[in-house]
Amino acid sequence: MKLTKPKSVLLIAGPTASGKSAVAIAQARARGGVIINADSMQIYRELRIITARPSVEEEAEAPHRMFGHISGADDYSTATWLAQAQAEIKTCWEEGKLPIICGGTGLYFMALEQGLAKLPAIDPEIRDKWRNFQGNLHVELQQRHLESAARLNSADRQRLIRSLEVLESTGKALIEWQKDAQKDTILRDVNIERIFMDAPRDELYARAERRFDQMLEQGALDEIRSLPPLNPSQPLMKAIGVPELLAHLKGEFTFEDAKSKAKTATRNYIKRQLTWFRGQMKQWQQ
């Protein structure tokens, strides 16, 4: 009997300015891989510089997929990303290539490995009931589903509310919905390699600040100036550096103030990324 080679995938995650792209390109060249984007801002075609999307030269070094492939005016969800990423992964396997998922959006990696629960709509009255509940949410969940309560911090009001509203509205605990989703994940029974790109926080801050200065030298301000009219609520308009530089172009900040505020926003973003990764992705290499 002919044995088939087990499917493999390489996941490279980490905070901004951690060097993910360089490692992904090196791995792709060495192992015949294709780099698939897992960064929620690098999907947009309008902003290559300010989102640190791979340059044209870098894209020529190895195959890249799902970078700059949609408009900032388009709606885009984690579910959409997951469907597209799964299709790209399947194509890699069909072509005998290694899919390399690279980016800094932790939710994308979680969806890829754990799947997305396909929940029915929550009854609005039940949603309002728990969102306005004044008692002890953790105790309420303990009384209804002990396993769910044991997994949640008693101070995590948002997740407690979500668990209670799903349980009451559907009759099934959220963790059970999530377990069902995991059964269908494309990475089930696949050889998964994980690389978490990390560095001391101060070093990441310094790298990010140097990179922002380089972005400005490369034309980030002109890139922002060339943006088409977009609704301020669109995710692209909230990319690090975009609100600050737009405010400068409107005369609300000096250039130096905008630059300083953008660097502060970058540091805060790195801090949030590290907190999320270390809390949600403990099984990764560090």
FIKE-600623 format. One record per residue (C-alpha): chain; residue number from 1; residue in three letters; x, y, z. Coordinates in steps of 0.02 Angstrom, whole numbers. Example, Ala and Ser with C-alpha at 12.3 -4.5 7.8 and 13.67 -1.06 7.14 Angstrom:
! residues 2
ATOM / A / 1 / ala / 615 / -225 / 390
ATOM / A / 2 / ser / 684 / -53 / 357
! end
This chain:
! residues 286
ATOM / A / 1 / met / 0 / 0 / 0
ATOM / A / 2 / lys / 65 / 172 / -46
ATOM / A / 3 / leu / 82 / 288 / 103
ATOM / A / 4 / thr / 32 / 468 / 80
ATOM / A / 5 / lys / 141 / 605 / 153
ATOM / A / 6 / pro / 52 / 687 / 301
ATOM / A / 7 / lys / -7 / 864 / 270
ATOM / A / 8 / ser / 92 / 1002 / 356
ATOM / A / 9 / val / 70 / 1186 / 393
ATOM / A / 10 / leu / 186 / 1315 / 470
ATOM / A / 11 / leu / 110 / 1452 / 578
ATOM / A / 12 / ile / 213 / 1608 / 615
ATOM / A / 13 / ala / 136 / 1733 / 735
ATOM / A / 14 / gly / 194 / 1875 / 844
ATOM / A / 15 / pro / 177 / 2060 / 882
ATOM / A / 16 / thr / 214 / 2198 / 758
ATOM / A / 17 / ala / 398 / 2230 / 720
ATOM / A / 18 / ser / 449 / 2057 / 782
ATOM / A / 19 / gly / 524 / 2003 / 615
ATOM / A / 20 / lys / 388 / 1883 / 558
ATOM / A / 21 / ser / 398 / 1926 / 373
ATOM / A / 22 / ala / 585 / 1895 / 359
ATOM / A / 23 / val / 569 / 1725 / 443
ATOM / A / 24 / ala / 421 / 1679 / 333
ATOM / A / 25 / ile / 517 / 1722 / 174
ATOM / A / 26 / ala / 669 / 1623 / 231
ATOM / A / 27 / gln / 560 / 1472 / 273
ATOM / A / 28 / ala / 466 / 1485 / 107
ATOM / A / 29 / arg / 627 / 1489 / 6
ATOM / A / 30 / ala / 706 / 1347 / 102
ATOM / A / 31 / arg / 555 / 1233 / 106
ATOM / A / 32 / gly / 455 / 1271 / -50
ATOM / A / 33 / gly / 322 / 1367 / 44
ATOM / A / 34 / val / 185 / 1492 / 7
ATOM / A / 35 / ile / 157 / 1636 / 129
ATOM / A / 36 / ile / -26 / 1665 / 172
ATOM / A / 37 / asn / -70 / 1827 / 259
ATOM / A / 38 / ala / -142 / 1825 / 435
ATOM / A / 39 / asp / -136 / 2012 / 469
ATOM / A / 40 / ser / -303 / 2102 / 471
ATOM / A / 41 / met / -230 / 2265 / 404
ATOM / A / 42 / gln / -116 / 2195 / 269
ATOM / A / 43 / ile / -266 / 2128 / 174
ATOM / A / 44 / tyr / -306 / 2304 / 110
ATOM / A / 45 / arg / -236 / 2360 / -56
ATOM / A / 46 / glu / -236 / 2547 / -20
ATOM / A / 47 / leu / -102 / 2547 / 115
ATOM / A / 48 / arg / 57 / 2449 / 85
ATOM / A / 49 / ile / 179 / 2562 / 178
ATOM / A / 50 / ile / 86 / 2608 / 337
ATOM / A / 51 / thr / 31 / 2428 / 369
ATOM / A / 52 / ala / 207 / 2360 / 340
ATOM / A / 53 / arg / 144 / 2247 / 203
ATOM / A / 54 / pro / 284 / 2153 / 114
ATOM / A / 55 / ser / 365 / 2259 / -21
ATOM / A / 56 / val / 359 / 2215 / -205
ATOM / A / 57 / glu / 538 / 2155 / -190
ATOM / A / 58 / glu / 496 / 2044 / -41
ATOM / A / 59 / glu / 345 / 1973 / -130
ATOM / A / 60 / ala / 459 / 1925 / -274
ATOM / A / 61 / glu / 567 / 1820 / -157
ATOM / A / 62 / ala / 427 / 1695 / -118
ATOM / A / 63 / pro / 244 / 1669 / -163
ATOM / A / 64 / his / 128 / 1779 / -60
ATOM / A / 65 / arg / -61 / 1758 / -47
ATOM / A / 66 / met / -200 / 1868 / 24
ATOM / A / 67 / phe / -95 / 2026 / 39
ATOM / A / 68 / gly / -179 / 2186 / -22
ATOM / A / 69 / his / -317 / 2086 / -104
ATOM / A / 70 / ile / -471 / 2185 / -50
ATOM / A / 71 / ser / -527 / 2366 / -46
ATOM / A / 72 / gly / -537 / 2463 / 115
ATOM / A / 73 / ala / -719 / 2498 / 72
ATOM / A / 74 / asp / -762 / 2312 / 78
ATOM / A / 75 / asp / -833 / 2224 / 229
ATOM / A / 76 / tyr / -718 / 2087 / 290
ATOM / A / 77 / ser / -738 / 1969 / 436
ATOM / A / 78 / thr / -640 / 1833 / 522
ATOM / A / 79 / ala / -758 / 1708 / 440
ATOM / A / 80 / thr / -714 / 1779 / 268
ATOM / A / 81 / trp / -528 / 1770 / 306
ATOM / A / 82 / leu / -545 / 1591 / 367
ATOM / A / 83 / ala / -636 / 1534 / 210
ATOM / A / 84 / gln / -505 / 1615 / 98
ATOM / A / 85 / ala / -358 / 1550 / 200
ATOM / A / 86 / gln / -427 / 1374 / 198
ATOM / A / 87 / ala / -444 / 1380 / 9
ATOM / A / 88 / glu / -263 / 1439 / -8
ATOM / A / 89 / ile / -202 / 1303 / 111
ATOM / A / 90 / lys / -291 / 1169 / 11
ATOM / A / 91 / thr / -213 / 1236 / -150
ATOM / A / 92 / cys / -40 / 1227 / -71
ATOM / A / 93 / trp / -66 / 1046 / -22
ATOM / A / 94 / glu / -131 / 1002 / -196
ATOM / A / 95 / glu / 26 / 1080 / -271
ATOM / A / 96 / gly / 143 / 996 / -147
ATOM / A / 97 / lys / 191 / 1160 / -63
ATOM / A / 98 / leu / 202 / 1207 / 120
ATOM / A / 99 / pro / 71 / 1334 / 176
ATOM / A / 100 / ile / 151 / 1464 / 290
ATOM / A / 101 / ile / 22 / 1567 / 385
ATOM / A / 102 / cys / 105 / 1728 / 444
ATOM / A / 103 / gly / 36 / 1878 / 536
ATOM / A / 104 / gly / -5 / 1966 / 697
ATOM / A / 105 / thr / -194 / 1944 / 709
ATOM / A / 106 / gly / -216 / 1816 / 846
ATOM / A / 107 / leu / -401 / 1790 / 812
ATOM / A / 108 / tyr / -361 / 1728 / 637
ATOM / A / 109 / phe / -244 / 1594 / 706
ATOM / A / 110 / met / -372 / 1544 / 837
ATOM / A / 111 / ala / -507 / 1527 / 703
ATOM / A / 112 / leu / -391 / 1424 / 593
ATOM / A / 113 / glu / -345 / 1302 / 731
ATOM / A / 114 / gln / -509 / 1297 / 828
ATOM / A / 115 / gly / -638 / 1339 / 696
ATOM / A / 116 / leu / -781 / 1463 / 710
ATOM / A / 117 / ala / -938 / 1413 / 801
ATOM / A / 118 / lys / -1092 / 1433 / 689
ATOM / A / 119 / leu / -1210 / 1501 / 820
ATOM / A / 120 / pro / -1392 / 1537 / 784
ATOM / A / 121 / ala / -1456 / 1713 / 817
ATOM / A / 122 / ile / -1470 / 1758 / 1000
ATOM / A / 123 / asp / -1644 / 1806 / 1062
ATOM / A / 124 / pro / -1638 / 1997 / 1086
ATOM / A / 125 / glu / -1734 / 1988 / 1251
ATOM / A / 126 / ile / -1609 / 1863 / 1321
ATOM / A / 127 / arg / -1463 / 1968 / 1260
ATOM / A / 128 / asp / -1534 / 2124 / 1345
ATOM / A / 129 / lys / -1571 / 2025 / 1504
ATOM / A / 130 / trp / -1390 / 1972 / 1530
ATOM / A / 131 / arg / -1310 / 2132 / 1468
ATOM / A / 132 / asn / -1411 / 2229 / 1596
ATOM / A / 133 / phe / -1393 / 2100 / 1735
ATOM / A / 134 / gln / -1333 / 2175 / 1899
ATOM / A / 135 / gly / -1296 / 2017 / 1997
ATOM / A / 136 / asn / -1147 / 1899 / 2002
ATOM / A / 137 / leu / -1128 / 1833 / 1825
ATOM / A / 138 / his / -999 / 1704 / 1871
ATOM / A / 139 / val / -1113 / 1625 / 2003
ATOM / A / 140 / glu / -1256 / 1625 / 1878
ATOM / A / 141 / leu / -1150 / 1531 / 1752
ATOM / A / 142 / gln / -1087 / 1409 / 1885
ATOM / A / 143 / gln / -1267 / 1363 / 1925
ATOM / A / 144 / arg / -1305 / 1330 / 1742
ATOM / A / 145 / his / -1144 / 1257 / 1670
ATOM / A / 146 / leu / -1000 / 1224 / 1789
ATOM / A / 147 / glu / -872 / 1183 / 1654
ATOM / A / 148 / ser / -901 / 1349 / 1566
ATOM / A / 149 / ala / -886 / 1446 / 1727
ATOM / A / 150 / ala / -724 / 1356 / 1773
ATOM / A / 151 / arg / -643 / 1416 / 1612
ATOM / A / 152 / leu / -684 / 1599 / 1637
ATOM / A / 153 / asn / -615 / 1732 / 1752
ATOM / A / 154 / ser / -749 / 1793 / 1871
ATOM / A / 155 / ala / -707 / 1972 / 1822
ATOM / A / 156 / asp / -723 / 1942 / 1634
ATOM / A / 157 / arg / -897 / 2017 / 1617
ATOM / A / 158 / gln / -901 / 2017 / 1427
ATOM / A / 159 / arg / -863 / 1831 / 1407
ATOM / A / 160 / leu / -977 / 1783 / 1552
ATOM / A / 161 / ile / -1121 / 1876 / 1471
ATOM / A / 162 / arg / -1085 / 1792 / 1305
ATOM / A / 163 / ser / -1084 / 1620 / 1384
ATOM / A / 164 / leu / -1247 / 1651 / 1477
ATOM / A / 165 / glu / -1340 / 1724 / 1328
ATOM / A / 166 / val / -1286 / 1582 / 1213
ATOM / A / 167 / leu / -1331 / 1450 / 1342
ATOM / A / 168 / glu / -1503 / 1520 / 1377
ATOM / A / 169 / ser / -1545 / 1563 / 1197
ATOM / A / 170 / thr / -1486 / 1400 / 1117
ATOM / A / 171 / gly / -1497 / 1275 / 1260
ATOM / A / 172 / lys / -1316 / 1229 / 1225
ATOM / A / 173 / ala / -1157 / 1296 / 1307
ATOM / A / 174 / leu / -1040 / 1404 / 1204
ATOM / A / 175 / ile / -896 / 1284 / 1237
ATOM / A / 176 / glu / -999 / 1143 / 1160
ATOM / A / 177 / trp / -1028 / 1248 / 1004
ATOM / A / 178 / gln / -840 / 1280 / 1000
ATOM / A / 179 / lys / -801 / 1094 / 1018
ATOM / A / 180 / asp / -914 / 1057 / 870
ATOM / A / 181 / ala / -822 / 1189 / 767
ATOM / A / 182 / gln / -654 / 1109 / 808
ATOM / A / 183 / lys / -711 / 945 / 730
ATOM / A / 184 / asp / -720 / 1030 / 560
ATOM / A / 185 / thr / -558 / 1129 / 563
ATOM / A / 186 / ile / -447 / 1107 / 411
ATOM / A / 187 / leu / -296 / 1079 / 524
ATOM / A / 188 / arg / -367 / 927 / 611
ATOM / A / 189 / asp / -246 / 781 / 593
ATOM / A / 190 / val / -118 / 896 / 510
ATOM / A / 191 / asn / 64 / 914 / 560
ATOM / A / 192 / ile / 68 / 1090 / 633
ATOM / A / 193 / glu / 230 / 1186 / 665
ATOM / A / 194 / arg / 213 / 1344 / 767
ATOM / A / 195 / ile / 337 / 1487 / 784
ATOM / A / 196 / phe / 300 / 1631 / 899
ATOM / A / 197 / met / 411 / 1780 / 861
ATOM / A / 198 / asp / 448 / 1870 / 1023
ATOM / A / 199 / ala / 572 / 1994 / 1093
ATOM / A / 200 / pro / 587 / 2102 / 1249
ATOM / A / 201 / arg / 450 / 2234 / 1248
ATOM / A / 202 / asp / 571 / 2381 / 1248
ATOM / A / 203 / glu / 660 / 2307 / 1097
ATOM / A / 204 / leu / 495 / 2287 / 1005
ATOM / A / 205 / tyr / 450 / 2467 / 1045
ATOM / A / 206 / ala / 617 / 2529 / 978
ATOM / A / 207 / arg / 602 / 2426 / 818
ATOM / A / 208 / ala / 425 / 2487 / 789
ATOM / A / 209 / glu / 476 / 2669 / 811
ATOM / A / 210 / arg / 621 / 2651 / 690
ATOM / A / 211 / arg / 507 / 2566 / 566
ATOM / A / 212 / phe / 379 / 2705 / 579
ATOM / A / 213 / asp / 514 / 2833 / 538
ATOM / A / 214 / gln / 560 / 2726 / 388
ATOM / A / 215 / met / 378 / 2720 / 334
ATOM / A / 216 / leu / 372 / 2909 / 333
ATOM / A / 217 / glu / 531 / 2916 / 231
ATOM / A / 218 / gln / 456 / 2792 / 108
ATOM / A / 219 / gly / 301 / 2899 / 80
ATOM / A / 220 / ala / 173 / 2847 / 212
ATOM / A / 221 / leu / 102 / 3022 / 222
ATOM / A / 222 / asp / 71 / 3029 / 34
ATOM / A / 223 / glu / -7 / 2856 / 45
ATOM / A / 224 / ile / -131 / 2920 / 175
ATOM / A / 225 / arg / -162 / 3077 / 74
ATOM / A / 226 / ser / -209 / 2969 / -76
ATOM / A / 227 / leu / -342 / 2870 / 17
ATOM / A / 228 / pro / -514 / 2873 / -66
ATOM / A / 229 / pro / -661 / 2939 / 37
ATOM / A / 230 / leu / -700 / 2803 / 163
ATOM / A / 231 / asn / -817 / 2789 / 309
ATOM / A / 232 / pro / -717 / 2826 / 469
ATOM / A / 233 / ser / -789 / 2666 / 544
ATOM / A / 234 / gln / -703 / 2556 / 413
ATOM / A / 235 / pro / -564 / 2450 / 494
ATOM / A / 236 / leu / -434 / 2519 / 373
ATOM / A / 237 / met / -461 / 2693 / 442
ATOM / A / 238 / lys / -410 / 2631 / 614
ATOM / A / 239 / ala / -244 / 2555 / 561
ATOM / A / 240 / ile / -100 / 2614 / 671
ATOM / A / 241 / gly / -39 / 2781 / 604
ATOM / A / 242 / val / -189 / 2817 / 494
ATOM / A / 243 / pro / -295 / 2920 / 616
ATOM / A / 244 / glu / -144 / 3019 / 674
ATOM / A / 245 / leu / -79 / 3062 / 501
ATOM / A / 246 / leu / -253 / 3101 / 438
ATOM / A / 247 / ala / -275 / 3221 / 583
ATOM / A / 248 / his / -112 / 3305 / 534
ATOM / A / 249 / leu / -170 / 3322 / 353
ATOM / A / 250 / lys / -330 / 3405 / 417
ATOM / A / 251 / gly / -226 / 3529 / 517
ATOM / A / 252 / glu / -272 / 3458 / 686
ATOM / A / 253 / phe / -95 / 3405 / 735
ATOM / A / 254 / thr / 78 / 3462 / 687
ATOM / A / 255 / phe / 179 / 3331 / 594
ATOM / A / 256 / glu / 287 / 3299 / 747
ATOM / A / 257 / asp / 134 / 3280 / 859
ATOM / A / 258 / ala / 55 / 3158 / 737
ATOM / A / 259 / lys / 214 / 3058 / 730
ATOM / A / 260 / ser / 228 / 3052 / 919
ATOM / A / 261 / lys / 46 / 3000 / 940
ATOM / A / 262 / ala / 64 / 2863 / 808
ATOM / A / 263 / lys / 216 / 2793 / 897
ATOM / A / 264 / thr / 121 / 2792 / 1062
ATOM / A / 265 / ala / -23 / 2701 / 977
ATOM / A / 266 / thr / 101 / 2573 / 908
ATOM / A / 267 / arg / 173 / 2540 / 1081
ATOM / A / 268 / asn / -1 / 2518 / 1153
ATOM / A / 269 / tyr / -45 / 2399 / 1012
ATOM / A / 270 / ile / 110 / 2293 / 1043
ATOM / A / 271 / lys / 65 / 2283 / 1227
ATOM / A / 272 / arg / -111 / 2223 / 1184
ATOM / A / 273 / gln / -43 / 2096 / 1060
ATOM / A / 274 / leu / 79 / 2023 / 1186
ATOM / A / 275 / thr / -55 / 2011 / 1319
ATOM / A / 276 / trp / -173 / 1922 / 1199
ATOM / A / 277 / phe / -44 / 1803 / 1127
ATOM / A / 278 / arg / 25 / 1754 / 1297
ATOM / A / 279 / gly / -149 / 1726 / 1366
ATOM / A / 280 / gln / -227 / 1635 / 1218
ATOM / A / 281 / met / -80 / 1547 / 1132
ATOM / A / 282 / lys / 19 / 1470 / 1273
ATOM / A / 283 / gln / 57 / 1313 / 1174
ATOM / A / 284 / trp / 163 / 1408 / 1046
ATOM / A / 285 / gln / 354 / 1409 / 1044
ATOM / A / 286 / gln / 425 / 1559 / 1135
! end
